[in-house]
Amino acid sequence: MKKLYVGNLPFSATEVQVNELFSKHGTVHSVALINDRDTGRPRGFGFVEMDDGGAQAAIQGLNGHSMDNRELRVNEATDRPRGSGGGSRW
């Protein structure tokens, strides 16, 4: 199973819409759209977990795909190092 990063999502996108879009390329195990923790508003990106073959097909088929006039950026997610919250040390 692979985790995909999906960027430049329309702020109106729902998990159901993203699931339907990606399921055309393979089995979707989960969809998580990220919201701002302070305002609760969508941040315009999320993550999709899919089987390996479906993930590759989704990257090829959906990277650059237009969703509500926004070109999606789809690639394999990379783990961000822990502790890089950007806060001050003081």
Buried (B, 14 or more C-beta within 10 A) or exposed (E): EBBBBBBEBBEEBEBEBBBEBBBEBBEBBEBBBEEEEEEEEBBBBBBBBBBEEBBBBBBEBBBEEEBEEBEBBBEEBEEEEEEEEEEEEE
